[in-house]
């Protein structure tokens, strides 16, 4: 499988190296990594990633903030 194309949020600065990056790996797998530790990749199913994004968009994790 070819190297994935890593994407980061448009909210991240172009030169910033402190964000979460995502890449598609096949038809139903999404890879996540921290740009400060690019060798540590976390694979998740596409539906799990979708649920995470929806939770963030709807404020579902607001109570987890310190």
Backbone torsions as a table, in degrees:
resi	resn	phi	psi	omega
1	UNK	NA	131.7	-179.4
2	UNK	-66.0	161.0	177.6
3	UNK	-58.5	138.8	-179.1
4	UNK	-73.6	157.4	173.4
5	UNK	-92.7	110.3	-177.8
6	UNK	-82.2	135.6	179.6
7	UNK	-121.9	147.5	174.0
8	UNK	-129.6	163.6	-175.4
9	UNK	-58.9	145.3	175.0
10	UNK	-67.7	-13.2	176.5
11	UNK	-78.4	-14.7	179.0
12	UNK	-81.3	144.7	175.6
13	UNK	-71.2	146.5	-177.3
14	UNK	-57.4	-37.5	-178.1
15	UNK	-93.2	-3.1	-177.8
16	UNK	-69.9	143.0	178.8
17	UNK	-125.2	47.6	-176.7
18	UNK	-144.6	53.7	-176.6
19	UNK	-141.1	168.4	174.5
20	UNK	-87.2	135.3	177.9
21	UNK	-116.4	149.9	179.5
22	UNK	-129.1	152.8	176.6
23	UNK	-150.8	143.7	174.8
24	UNK	-79.4	136.8	177.1
25	UNK	-128.5	89.6	-176.5
26	UNK	85.9	-161.9	-174.5
27	UNK	-82.7	-28.1	-174.0
28	UNK	-134.7	17.7	-178.9
29	UNK	-120.9	133.9	177.3
30	UNK	-116.3	134.8	177.0
31	UNK	-104.3	136.0	178.6
32	UNK	-118.7	145.4	173.6
33	UNK	-154.3	158.0	174.7
34	UNK	-92.1	128.2	-176.6
35	UNK	-62.5	-19.8	177.0
36	UNK	-82.6	-13.9	177.9
37	UNK	-136.9	66.3	-172.7
38	UNK	-64.1	-17.0	179.4
39	UNK	-78.5	-16.2	179.1
40	UNK	-93.6	103.8	-176.9
41	UNK	-112.4	132.7	179.5
42	UNK	-111.7	112.3	177.8
43	UNK	-85.4	135.6	175.8
44	UNK	-136.3	154.0	177.2
45	UNK	-68.3	147.9	-178.7
46	UNK	-55.2	-38.1	-179.6
47	UNK	-68.7	-32.1	176.8
48	UNK	-68.3	-42.6	178.2
49	UNK	-64.0	-41.8	178.3
50	UNK	-59.6	-43.5	179.3
51	UNK	-63.4	-39.0	177.3
52	UNK	-62.0	-48.3	-179.5
53	UNK	-61.5	-43.7	179.3
54	UNK	-63.6	-38.9	177.3
55	UNK	-62.9	-40.6	177.7
56	UNK	-65.8	-45.1	-177.9
57	UNK	-63.1	-34.4	-176.4
58	UNK	-93.9	4.0	178.7
59	UNK	78.4	19.0	-177.5
60	UNK	-65.1	-13.7	-179.2
61	UNK	-112.3	11.7	-175.9
62	UNK	-60.3	-35.1	-178.4
63	UNK	-72.6	-12.9	179.9
64	UNK	-83.4	-8.7	179.7
65	UNK	-73.5	145.0	-178.3
66	UNK	-94.7	NA	NA
